[in-house]
Amino acid sequence: MKNKVLLLAFITTIASCSKPFPYKYINEEQTIDCPNINKEIVHEALYSFKNDISKYYLEEIQEKDYLNFLYSYNQYIYRGAKGNVNFKEIASTHTLQIVEELKKEKNLFIKVKGKSNLNYQNEFVTCLINNIKNEEIRNKIINLIGVDYLSPEVMAENYRKTTSDTEEDSNYLLFVALETYYQRLLDLDIPEYN
């Protein structure tokens, strides 16, 4: 009995010593209001995606501390949706920490044919989709889910044509980020990123 108490005390001590998540974007505007998710983590995921894309595609002007996300997103989206970019080079250490936290979100991602896939039936994902402002793109996504045909590859051209919508619609941008970026990062073998 004494050993069990000591073991429980040890586990409690170790668990309480774990480091809190290192939030970087806590002071940025909170723009996603969907239930059943760790809102702080998806907030970080949105802003970390924007930062990663900006830094990767605008490397030559980083010294000026100017990150033009829309330009960078235009460079990324078609090839990124098709899976034809080097995700390991784009992803920051902070983003990889976010990926570890996103793995903890129940049913946010599922395995389909051995690969990670955004779970379109997840209540949070459904909320994101239903709040996309562009009615045509929202209906296209819903219809493709209905016939079990939605994928980043299928939507790549649509995403390319609607890049300006992501500037004003955080729900759409986060959906695209989860589908084209984070789900691919889940499948990468990145052994050490600390």
C-alpha positions in Angstrom: 0.0 0.0 0.0 2.8 2.4 0.9 4.5 1.7 -2.5 1.2 2.7 -4.3 1.0 5.9 -2.3 4.6 6.8 -3.1 4.1 5.9 -6.8 1.0 8.1 -6.9 2.9 11.0 -5.3 5.8 10.6 -7.8 3.4 10.6 -10.8 1.6 13.7 -9.4 4.9 15.5 -8.9 6.1 14.6 -12.4 2.8 15.7 -14.0 2.7 19.0 -12.2 6.3 19.7 -13.4 5.4 19.5 -17.1 6.0 22.8 -18.9 3.0 24.9 -20.0 2.6 25.3 -23.7 4.7 28.3 -25.0 2.0 30.5 -26.5 3.4 33.1 -28.9 0.2 34.6 -30.4 -1.9 35.0 -27.2 -2.2 38.7 -27.8 -3.4 38.4 -31.4 -7.1 38.8 -32.1 -9.1 35.7 -31.3 -11.2 35.1 -34.5 -12.4 31.6 -34.3 -15.6 30.9 -32.2 -16.4 27.2 -32.6 -17.0 24.8 -29.7 -15.4 21.5 -28.7 -11.8 22.4 -29.2 -8.9 23.9 -27.3 -9.4 27.4 -28.7 -6.0 28.6 -27.6 -4.3 25.9 -29.6 -6.3 26.4 -32.8 -5.6 30.2 -32.4 -1.9 29.4 -32.2 -2.3 27.1 -35.2 -3.8 29.8 -37.3 -1.2 32.4 -36.5 1.7 30.0 -36.7 0.6 28.9 -40.1 0.5 32.5 -41.3 3.9 33.2 -39.8 5.5 30.0 -41.3 4.2 30.7 -44.7 5.2 34.3 -44.6 8.7 33.6 -43.5 9.3 30.8 -45.9 8.1 32.6 -49.0 9.4 36.1 -48.1 12.9 35.1 -46.9 14.6 38.0 -48.8 12.7 40.7 -46.8 12.7 39.2 -43.3 15.3 41.8 -42.2 12.6 44.5 -42.7 10.2 42.7 -40.3 7.6 42.8 -43.0 5.6 39.6 -43.5 3.1 39.8 -46.3 0.9 36.8 -45.7 -1.3 37.1 -48.8 1.6 37.1 -51.2 3.1 34.1 -49.4 -0.2 32.3 -49.3 -0.6 32.8 -53.0 2.9 31.1 -53.5 2.0 28.3 -51.1 -1.6 27.3 -51.7 -1.8 25.4 -55.0 1.3 23.4 -54.5 0.7 23.1 -50.7 -2.8 21.7 -51.3 -1.4 19.2 -53.8 1.2 18.2 -51.2 4.1 19.4 -53.4 6.0 21.6 -51.0 8.7 20.8 -48.5 6.7 20.9 -45.3 9.7 20.1 -43.1 11.4 23.3 -44.4 8.3 25.5 -43.9 7.3 24.4 -40.4 8.8 26.2 -37.5 9.6 24.5 -34.2 6.6 26.3 -32.7 4.3 24.8 -35.3 5.7 21.3 -34.6 4.8 21.9 -30.9 1.3 22.8 -32.0 1.0 19.6 -34.1 1.7 17.7 -30.9 -1.1 19.5 -29.2 -3.5 19.1 -32.1 -2.9 15.3 -31.9 -4.6 15.5 -28.5 -7.8 16.9 -29.9 -10.3 14.1 -30.0 -11.2 13.1 -33.5 -9.9 16.3 -35.1 -7.8 14.1 -37.4 -8.4 10.5 -38.5 -6.4 7.9 -40.5 -7.6 7.3 -44.0 -5.7 4.7 -46.0 -2.8 5.0 -43.6 -2.5 8.9 -43.8 -3.8 11.6 -41.5 -6.9 13.3 -42.7 -8.9 16.2 -41.3 -12.1 14.7 -39.9 -14.8 16.5 -41.8 -17.5 15.0 -39.4 -15.8 16.6 -36.3 -18.1 19.2 -34.7 -15.4 21.8 -34.7 -14.5 21.3 -38.4 -18.2 21.3 -39.3 -18.5 24.7 -37.5 -15.6 26.1 -39.4 -17.1 25.0 -42.7 -20.5 26.4 -41.9 -19.0 29.7 -41.0 -17.0 30.2 -44.3 -18.2 33.5 -45.7 -17.9 32.6 -49.4 -21.1 30.7 -50.0 -19.9 29.1 -53.2 -16.8 27.6 -51.6 -18.7 26.6 -48.5 -21.4 24.8 -50.6 -18.7 23.1 -52.7 -16.9 21.8 -49.6 -20.2 20.6 -48.1 -21.3 18.9 -51.3 -17.9 17.1 -51.7 -18.1 15.9 -48.1 -21.6 14.6 -48.9 -20.2 12.4 -51.7 -17.1 11.5 -49.7 -14.8 13.2 -52.3 -13.3 16.1 -50.4 -9.5 16.4 -50.3 -6.9 19.1 -50.5 -5.9 17.9 -53.9 -9.5 18.1 -55.2 -9.9 21.6 -53.8 -6.4 22.9 -54.8 -7.6 25.0 -57.8 -10.6 26.4 -55.8 -8.2 27.4 -53.0 -6.0 29.1 -55.5 -8.9 31.1 -57.0 -10.1 32.2 -53.5 -6.9 33.4 -51.9 -8.2 36.8 -51.2 -11.1 35.3 -49.2 -8.6 34.0 -46.6 -7.5 37.5 -45.7 -11.0 38.4 -44.4 -12.3 35.0 -43.3 -10.4 33.3 -40.5 -12.7 30.3 -40.5 -11.8 29.6 -44.1 -8.1 30.2 -43.6 -8.0 27.8 -40.5 -9.9 25.1 -42.4 -7.4 25.4 -45.3 -4.5 25.4 -42.9 -5.7 22.3 -41.1 -6.5 20.5 -44.3 -3.4 21.4 -46.4 -0.7 22.0 -43.8 -1.3 20.5 -40.4 -2.7 17.1 -41.6 0.5 16.7 -43.7 2.7 17.7 -40.8 1.1 14.9 -38.7 2.5 12.3 -41.1 6.1 13.7 -41.3 8.9 11.9 -39.5 10.5 14.7 -37.6 12.4 13.0 -34.8 13.9 16.0 -33.0 12.6 19.6 -33.1 13.5 21.0 -29.7 
